[in-house]
Amino acid sequence: KLFERVAHHMVTELDDLDAFNPQELSNVVWAFAKAGEANPRLFEEVAIHILVMDRLDSFIPQALANIAWAFVKVGESDARLFGRLADHCVAPGNLDYFDPQALAITVWAFAKAEISHPSFSEKVADHIVALDDLNSFAPQNLSNIIWAFSNAEELDPRVFEKVADHIGALDDLDRFDMKELCYILWVFAKNEVSNPELFEKVANHMIDSDNLRGFDPQALTNTVWAFAKTEQSHPKLFRKIAKHAIALDNLDSFTPQHLFNMVWAFAIAEESNPRLFQKVAPPNFSPANF
């Protein structure tokens, strides 16, 4: 009721949205999206309001990022609006004002919306690659950026290399959630980008962990799949993951696809483990499930 009333007021009771400053507009659409309240007419009015503005300099980067995120989350990816946002972002010097979070959210939103812009991805890639380092980027920022560029029309290996070099140079990976690391490896492998130093760093970090209880089935299977797909050999990691899977009471939380990916990875990597294959055997693993 509250969201409906706010939307009704903004759309039908006001002549225009000039009374709202840029931060307020950003806050409104962000709140609607965060609450899962899709209101196509409201989002259309906000898009039109932004489109007719002479310049977007009055929006701070985080406000622009939140607007892009909000439109994607409610399924209102207006191509005209995203084009305007992209034009503003790639204007000379503008990306310098984006902090890592705003940058990561923005590129994620563009990739998720599947919006094509002639220079957006290239300019953002140039900006990231030109940075002295990525020390100010949180693990989630890096994960979002890698995912976004993996879904771009043309893969830019420079961004993957920049992220891989950053992770490889870290003293440790304690800042990273294990799932984030597994996901990054999976994206590299999915796009056939091989970086032995990155894979070695993540593998050693996983081996040094006391246990793998923090890993869900998808993270485990994505990891071994990524190593096999990129032909990265790491017997100790495969043994640790096999030992973990064997020790589980059951594999009920693993989908048939998880099980298939796991045995495929072990086979491709030539990491024979009869006990693991026996654990995965019927009724958990059956051709009829695929």
N, C-alpha and C positions, 0 to 999 in steps of 0.2 A: 504493500500500500504506500509506504513512504517513497520508494523509488518511482512508483507510478505517478505519484503526486508531483514529485520534483520534475520528472520528465514532462508531464502535462503542462506544468507552469512554464518551463523553459521553451517548450515548443509552441504552445497555443496562447499563452497569456502575455508573452513578451513580444514586442515588435521585432527585436533582434537580440543577439547575444553580446552586444557591445558593452553591456554592464559588467560582463565577466572579464577579468584580466586573464592573461595566458595561463598563469598557474592555476587559477580557479577552474578554467575549462579542462585542463589536464587532470585536476583532482576529481572532477565530476565523472569524466569517462572512465578514469581508473577505478573509481569506487563502484560504478555500475558493473564493470568487467570483473572486478575482484569478487563482487557479490553474486556473479553469475546472472546479472539482470540485463538481458539483451533488450534493447529498445531501438529498433531500426530507425524510427523517425528522429529520435534524439541524436543518434550518431550521424545521421545524414545532415541534420542542421548544424552540428558542430563541424563536420567536414566542409560544408558550404561556407561557413563562417571563416574557417582557416583559409580556404581557397581564395576568397576575395580580399584577404589581407594583402597590403602592399609588400610587406616584408615579415619574416618570421624571427627577426633579431630579438624581439621582446620575449621569446620563449627560451628559457634555459634548456640546455641539452637534455637534462633528466625529464623535463616536461614533455619534450618532443618524443623521447624514448617511451614514456608512459602512454602517450597518445597512440603511438604505433602499436605498442603491446596491447592496449585496451581494445583497439579496433580488431586486432587479430583474434583475441580471446573470445569476443562475442560474435565472430564470424562476419564482421562488416569491413572487409579489407577493400576499401574504396581505392581503386587504382589511381584516380586523380589526386586524392589526398596523399597517397604514398609517393606519387611522382613529385608533388610539391615538397614533401619532406626530404626526398632524396636530393632534389635540386639545391635545397638549402644546405644540407649536410656536406655536399661535395663542393660548395662554393669555397674559393680560396681561404684557407685559415680556419674555417669553421670546425673541422674535426679536431683541431687542437684544443677546443674547449670541452670536448667530451671526455669525461672520466671513464675508467674501464667499465663500470657497471652500465652507464648510459650507452656506451658504444656496443657492449655485448647485447644488451636488450634490443637496441635498434637493429643490428644486423640479424639477430634471431627473428625479430618480427618481420623483416623484409623477406627472409628465407621462408618463414612459415606461411606468409601470405602469397608466396610464389609470384612476387611482383618483379617484373623485369625493368631494369633501368640501364641505359647505355653505359654509365660510368660509375654507378654507386659501388658495386663490389670491387672494382679495380681501384677506386680512390681509397676505400676503406682498407684494402689490402696494402696499398702503398703506405698508408698512414701507420698501420700496425708494424709493417716490416721496418719502417724508418725509426721506430722508437728505440731508444738506447737499450731498454730491457722491458720485461713484462712483470717485474717484481710487484707492481701495484695491482696486478690482475688477480682476483680471487680465483680459486679453482673452478667455481661455477661459471665465471666469466670466460675462462679458457674453453671450458666444455661447450658453452653456448656458441662461441665464435667458431670453433672447429666444426660443430654441427651445421652452422649457418653456411660456412664456406663449402662444406661437403655437398650442400644442396644447391649451390650456385650453378648457373648455366655452364660455366667453365671453371674447372678446378684450378685453384691457384696454389701450386705447391709451395710457394714462398711462405704462406701463412702457416701451413703445416710444419714446415721446417723451423720457422720462428718459434712456434709453440713447443715443438719437440726439443729444440736446443735449450729453451728456457727450463723445461722440466728436467732435462738431462744434467743441467748445470747446478741444480738445487742440491744443497747439502743433504737434505732428506725430503721425504714426501709426506711428512706427518700432517701437513695442512690439508691434504687431499682426503676426501672420502674415498674408500676403496671402490665404490661403485662408479665414481667419477673417473678414476684411473682406468677401470675396465672399459668404460664407455669410450674414453678417448682412444684406447687401443682398437676397439671395435670400429670406430669411425675411420681410423687410419687404414685398417685392413679392408673395410668395405670399399674404400676408394683406391685400394691397391697402392697405398703410400707406405713404403717400407722405411723404417728408421731403426736400425739395430740398437743404437744407443738408448733410445727411448724404451724399447721393449725390454732390454736388459735391465734398465733402471727400475722399471715397474715390477718385473719378475723378481728381482732381488728384494725389493720392498715387501712383496707378498710372502716370499719365503721367510723373511725375518719376522713376520707377524706371528704372534703366539698361536693363532688359529684363524680359520676362515669363516667363523660363525657370522661375521658381519656381511657375508656374501649371500645374495639370494641366488636361486638357480640360474637366472638369466645372466648375472654378472660372471658366475663361474663358467658357464658355457660360452659366453661371449669372449672370455679371456683365452681359453684354449682354442676356440675357433679362430681368433685373431692371429695367434701365434702360428697355427697351421696354415692359414690363408696366406700369410706373408712369408712362410717358410722360415720362420725364426725358431731355432731349436733351443729348448731349455728343459732338459730332462728333470732337473730338480723341481721345477715348478709343476710339471705334469705329474710327477710322483706325489707332490704335496696335495694337489687338487684331487687326484685319485684316492689318496688316503682319506681325505676329508669326506668324499662322496661315499666311500666304502663304509666309513664309521657311522654314517647317518642311519637312524632306525629304519627309514624307508625313503623312497624317492617320490612320494606322492605329490610333493610340491613341484616336481619337474614335469613339464608338459612333454608330450611325445617329441615335439620339435627340439626341446632342450636336450633330451636324451639322444636324439639323432645327431645333433650338432656335436655333442660331446664325444660319442664314439667315432664319428667322422673325423674329428680333430685328432684324436689319439691315433687313429689308423693312418691318416695322412702324415702325421709327425713321426710315424713309426715308433710310437711309444706303447709297446705292447704291455697290457696290464690285465691278465686273465681274471683277477678278482674283481676288477671294476666291470669288465664285460659281463661277468657272471651276475653281478649286482644289477646291471641294467637289463639282464635277460628277461624274457616273459615272466609274469604278465606285464611288467612295466614297459617292455620294449617289444613291439610287435609290428610287422609290416602293415598289418591291417589298420594301425593307428595313423598311417601317413597317407 
